[in-house]
């Protein structure tokens, strides 16, 4: 067990002394959990294979699941990749810093522990002042997956990190609630057309405005999980609360009727039911633990609260979560990707 230091940082009044200390922890091979605009990350020296290995140990993360390298300046990219394709240049100009990760051919400087033995590396520049300063004070790129126990919902506040990783990491930086709430979009730019490997904070529609023809990797629909992961977050069950998650998919009125029916049946079996609703449907439910995630016409609002709500259902000790589906457009694609993984692709269509 490590003696985890918890520090609170006001992003509008940053204590640079604390940030320098956090950077020194990274530099010497330790682990620091820190906020980004997407979710909280668990950071280690991205050029130190042993340090990266400590991430896998702390999270209980399978070693064949690659990590993302975080940088603070585009100039740092040249040392990490063999080349930067023209498609990557256009995407970087538009979306960095921001919630976009690019997969490129790695340089010899990047250890195999970071890339899970792949010839490619995933890199992004976060749009968060604390994350950027941590990278700069560390003086190295920071390898960082989400700061949670592997498979659990990703952390969007420091309390989630504390619940999972106290005693497993050297420092947790509490920088408040994140703004986006789901991880970055991962794009493979080693191929044409460029391919989205994980939907996230940058939408497919936004990417197409810049890159033109864009494909979506078929492994996103790989229910059996047999595909070799080409990026972080493509393999294994993710984002799962303790409760069983079932997605109800269809027209809104039919979905609500099915959820009400299933709630009655499940409660009759003595099971406590949570209902993941939206602002438009919350009044339709009179039974169960009802938590509205956001506005189904603005799926970004749902993304911002999704992981927190899944954790809240666990705190309320529900046995089953019945989740309304949302339309897979704009941020809805990322929301449904996370929900499907949390449910183990358990979907009832109505």
C-alpha positions in Angstrom: 0.0 0.0 0.0 1.2 3.5 -0.9 0.7 6.5 1.2 -1.4 8.4 -1.4 -1.2 12.2 -1.1 -4.4 14.0 -2.0 -4.0 17.6 -3.2 -6.7 20.0 -4.3 -5.9 22.5 -7.2 -8.0 25.4 -8.2 -7.6 25.6 -12.0 -8.0 29.4 -11.8 -5.3 29.8 -9.1 -2.8 26.9 -9.7 -0.3 26.2 -7.0 2.8 25.7 -9.1 4.8 24.3 -6.2 2.4 21.3 -6.0 2.5 20.9 -9.7 6.3 20.8 -9.7 6.2 18.1 -7.0 3.7 16.1 -9.0 6.0 16.4 -12.1 8.9 15.1 -10.0 6.8 12.1 -8.9 6.2 11.2 -12.6 9.9 11.8 -13.5 11.1 9.4 -10.9 8.7 6.6 -12.0 5.7 7.2 -9.7 2.0 7.4 -10.4 -0.1 10.6 -10.3 -3.9 10.8 -11.0 -4.9 14.1 -12.6 -7.9 15.7 -14.3 -8.2 16.3 -18.0 -11.2 17.7 -19.9 -12.4 14.1 -20.6 -12.0 12.0 -17.5 -9.4 11.7 -14.8 -6.2 10.0 -15.9 -3.6 7.8 -14.1 -0.2 9.1 -15.2 3.3 7.7 -15.4 6.5 8.4 -17.3 5.6 7.4 -20.8 9.3 6.7 -21.8 9.8 4.4 -18.8 8.5 0.9 -19.4 8.7 0.0 -15.7 6.7 3.1 -14.7 4.1 2.2 -17.3 4.0 -1.3 -15.9 2.9 0.2 -12.5 -0.2 1.7 -14.2 -1.3 -1.8 -15.2 -0.6 -3.1 -11.7 -2.5 -0.3 -10.0 -5.5 -0.5 -12.2 -5.6 -4.3 -12.6 -5.4 -3.6 -16.3 -4.6 -6.3 -18.8 -1.1 -5.8 -20.2 -2.2 -6.2 -23.9 -4.4 -3.0 -23.6 -2.3 -0.1 -24.9 -1.9 3.3 -23.2 -2.2 6.8 -24.5 0.7 9.2 -24.4 -0.1 12.7 -23.4 2.0 15.7 -24.6 1.9 19.4 -23.9 3.2 20.7 -27.3 2.9 19.5 -30.9 6.7 19.7 -31.1 7.0 16.7 -28.8 5.3 14.5 -31.3 8.3 14.1 -33.6 10.2 12.2 -30.9 7.4 9.7 -30.4 6.3 8.8 -34.0 8.2 7.9 -37.2 6.1 10.4 -39.3 3.1 12.6 -39.1 0.7 11.9 -42.0 -1.0 14.8 -43.8 -4.4 13.7 -42.4 -3.0 13.9 -38.9 -1.7 17.4 -39.5 -5.2 18.6 -40.5 -6.8 17.0 -37.5 -4.2 18.4 -35.1 -4.6 21.9 -36.5 -8.3 21.7 -35.8 -8.7 19.6 -32.7 -5.5 19.9 -30.5 -5.4 20.6 -27.7 -8.6 18.6 -27.2 -10.3 15.2 -26.7 -8.7 13.6 -29.8 -6.1 10.8 -29.8 -4.2 9.9 -32.9 -2.7 6.5 -33.6 0.6 6.7 -35.6 3.6 4.5 -36.2 5.8 4.7 -33.1 9.4 5.6 -32.8 12.0 3.5 -31.0 11.8 5.8 -28.0 8.4 4.5 -27.0 8.6 1.4 -24.8 6.6 -1.7 -25.7 4.8 -1.6 -22.3 3.1 1.5 -23.5 2.0 0.2 -26.8 1.3 -3.4 -25.7 3.8 -4.6 -28.3 2.1 -2.8 -31.2 4.1 -0.9 -33.8 1.8 2.1 -33.3 1.4 4.5 -30.5 -1.7 6.6 -29.4 -1.0 10.3 -28.6 -3.1 13.2 -27.6 -2.7 16.8 -26.2 -5.2 17.4 -23.5 -7.2 20.7 -23.2 -6.8 21.1 -19.4 -4.4 23.5 -17.7 -3.6 21.1 -14.9 -2.8 18.2 -17.3 -0.6 20.4 -19.5 1.3 21.8 -16.5 1.9 18.3 -15.1 3.4 17.2 -18.5 5.6 20.2 -18.7 6.9 19.9 -15.1 7.4 16.2 -15.6 9.5 16.9 -18.7 8.3 13.7 -20.4 5.2 12.5 -22.2 2.8 11.0 -19.7 1.2 7.6 -20.3 -2.3 7.7 -18.9 -5.4 5.6 -19.1 -8.5 6.5 -17.0 -7.8 6.6 -13.2 -10.1 3.8 -12.1 -9.9 0.1 -11.4 -10.0 -1.6 -14.8 -13.5 -2.3 -16.0 -15.3 0.2 -13.7 -16.9 3.4 -14.8 -14.3 6.0 -15.6 -13.8 8.8 -13.0 -15.1 12.3 -13.6 -14.4 13.7 -10.1 -11.5 13.0 -7.7 -13.9 11.2 -5.3 -14.2 8.4 -7.9 -10.4 8.1 -8.1 -10.1 8.0 -4.4 -12.8 5.2 -4.2 -10.7 3.1 -6.6 -7.0 4.0 -6.2 -6.3 5.3 -2.7 -3.2 3.4 -1.5 -2.3 2.3 -5.1 -0.9 5.6 -6.4 1.5 8.3 -5.1 -0.7 11.4 -5.6 -4.2 12.3 -6.6 -4.8 15.8 -7.9 -8.4 17.0 -7.3 -9.1 19.6 -10.0 -12.8 19.5 -9.8 -15.4 17.9 -12.1 -14.3 17.2 -15.7 -16.2 19.0 -18.5 -16.7 16.3 -21.2 -17.2 13.1 -19.2 -16.2 10.5 -21.7 -12.8 9.6 -23.0 -11.1 11.0 -26.2 -12.0 10.0 -29.7 -9.3 7.6 -31.0 -8.4 7.9 -34.7 -6.0 5.7 -36.6 -4.2 7.9 -39.2 -1.9 5.2 -40.4 -4.5 4.2 -43.0 -6.8 5.8 -45.6 -9.5 6.6 -45.0 -8.6 7.5 -41.4 -10.5 5.2 -39.0 -12.3 5.9 -35.8 -11.3 3.2 -33.3 -13.2 4.7 -30.3 -15.9 7.4 -30.4 -15.5 10.1 -27.8 -15.3 13.9 -27.2 -14.8 14.7 -30.9 -17.8 13.5 -32.9 -17.7 11.6 -36.2 -19.5 14.5 -37.9 -16.7 16.9 -36.7 -14.0 14.6 -38.0 -15.6 14.2 -41.4 -15.6 18.0 -41.8 -11.8 18.0 -41.6 -10.8 14.5 -42.9 -13.5 13.9 -45.5 -14.0 10.1 -45.9 -13.8 8.5 -42.4 -14.4 4.8 -41.5 -15.5 3.3 -38.2 -13.6 0.2 -37.1 -15.8 -2.9 -37.2 -14.3 -4.0 -33.9 -16.5 -1.4 -32.2 -19.3 -3.9 -32.8 -17.2 -6.9 -31.8 -19.5 -8.4 -29.2 -17.4 -11.4 -28.6 -14.2 -9.3 -27.9 -11.9 -11.5 -30.1 -10.4 -8.7 -32.1 -6.8 -7.6 -31.4 -7.1 -4.1 -29.9 -5.6 -1.4 -32.1 -6.1 1.3 -29.5 -6.9 1.8 -25.8 -10.5 1.0 -24.8 -11.3 -1.5 -27.6 -11.1 -4.7 -25.7 -12.6 -6.2 -22.5 -15.7 -5.1 -20.6 -15.5 -1.5 -19.7 -17.3 1.1 -17.6 -19.3 -1.5 -15.7 -21.0 -0.8 -12.3 -21.6 -3.5 -9.8 -25.2 -3.7 -11.0 -26.3 -5.5 -14.1 -27.0 -3.1 -17.0 -29.6 -3.7 -19.6 -30.2 -1.3 -22.5 -33.7 -0.9 -23.9 -33.6 0.2 -27.5 -36.4 1.5 -29.7 -38.9 4.4 -30.0 -39.1 6.4 -26.8 -42.6 5.6 -25.9 -42.1 1.9 -26.4 -38.9 1.9 -24.5 -40.6 3.6 -21.5 -43.4 1.0 -21.5 -40.9 -1.8 -21.6 -38.9 -0.4 -18.7 -42.0 0.1 -16.6 -43.0 -3.5 -17.3 -39.5 -4.9 -16.5 -39.3 -2.8 -13.3 -42.6 -4.3 -12.0 -41.3 -7.8 -12.8 -37.9 -7.3 -11.3 -39.2 -5.7 -8.2 -41.6 -8.7 -7.9 -38.5 -10.9 -7.8 -37.1 -8.8 -4.9 -34.6 -6.9 -7.0 -33.9 -3.2 -6.7 -34.1 -1.4 -10.1 -32.4 1.7 -11.3 -33.7 3.5 -14.4 -31.3 5.6 -16.5 -33.7 8.0 -18.0 -33.5 11.4 -19.8 -35.1 14.8 -19.0 -37.8 14.1 -21.5 -38.8 10.8 -19.9 -38.1 11.1 -16.2 -41.8 11.8 -15.3 -42.9 8.6 -17.0 -41.5 6.4 -14.2 -43.1 6.1 -10.8 -41.2 3.0 -9.6 -37.5 2.3 -9.2 -34.5 4.6 -8.6 -34.9 7.1 -11.5 -31.9 9.2 -12.4 -32.1 11.4 -15.6 -28.8 11.5 -17.4 -29.5 14.6 -19.5 -31.3 15.9 -22.6 -31.7 13.3 -25.3 -31.7 16.1 -27.9 -28.2 17.2 -26.6 -26.4 13.9 -25.9 -23.3 15.8 -24.7 -25.2 16.5 -21.5 -25.7 12.7 -21.1 -22.0 12.0 -21.8 -21.0 14.5 -19.1 -23.0 12.7 -16.4 -23.0 9.0 -17.6 -20.2 7.6 -15.5 -21.1 9.5 -12.4 -24.6 8.2 -12.6 -23.5 4.6 -13.1 -21.4 5.0 -9.9 -24.4 6.6 -8.1 -26.5 3.6 -8.9 -23.9 1.4 -7.1 -24.0 3.7 -4.1 -27.8 3.3 -4.0 -27.3 -0.5 -4.1 -29.5 -1.2 -7.1 -29.3 -4.7 -8.6 -30.3 -3.9 -12.1 -30.0 -0.8 -14.2 -32.5 -0.4 -17.1 -31.0 2.2 -19.5 -32.8 4.0 -22.3 -30.9 4.1 -25.6 -30.2 7.3 -27.4 -29.7 8.0 -31.1 -26.2 7.3 -32.3 -25.4 10.7 -33.7 -23.1 13.4 -32.6 -22.1 12.6 -28.9 -24.8 10.0 -28.9 -22.4 7.6 -30.6 -19.9 7.9 -27.7 -22.7 7.5 -25.1 -24.0 4.3 -26.7 -20.5 2.9 -27.1 -20.0 3.3 -23.4 -23.4 2.0 -22.5 -23.1 -1.0 -24.7 -19.7 -1.9 -23.1 -21.1 -1.4 -19.6 -24.0 -3.7 -20.4 -21.8 -6.3 -22.1 -23.9 -5.7 -25.2 -27.1 -6.8 -23.3 -29.8 -5.0 -25.4 -33.5 -5.6 -25.6 -35.1 -4.1 -28.7 -38.7 -3.0 -28.6 
